[in-house]
């Protein structure tokens, strides 16, 4: 059983990536059958959807970019959950995140391949109250359109998802509360994904 994390920052290996690592490491502690994979969109060529409709006919997109390399990973039936992480830009997700989400329409059109996957969202803001929850809800809206099962960051915080603050001196590593929500999210995603896979 696999949990895939998608890091939608335009900057490779930076704060959102670091917070996603913490989140996925926590997911691994829940069950010995879980594996994780972290995909960074930084450095990839992910172009906006053209709304051409070609993916209504097959699980492929005519746009020649790096989305094609992600299709086998995201369509793998072993993937039980997805966690999307994005920085907050002007109160919402990055352009990379939106382009990725829009291009994922092919998975909906070709058998609802994300249906019943657990979905979690992590948002990193440059200020403490910089739109993290709005961003999480925007990504969750897309997940619901795929008939995914969205979760909060779980108990004891149990709000919308992982809300991380990168603006303090020392960056996300100094945001104890934010990283706590990232760990809680990883655990909650793993707990529910495991329960669903084991249900008769």
Buried (B, 14 or more C-beta within 10 A) or exposed (E): BBBBBBBBBBBEEBBBBBBBBBBBEBBBEBBEEBEBEBBBBBEBEBBEBEEEEBBEEEBEBEBEBEBEEBBEEBBEEEBBBBBBBBBBBEEBBBEBBBBBBBBBBBBBBBEEBBEEBBBBBBBBBBEBEBBBBBBBBBBBEBBEEBEBBBBBBBEEBEBBBBBBBBBBEEBBEEBEEBBBBBBBBBBBBBBBBBEBBEEE
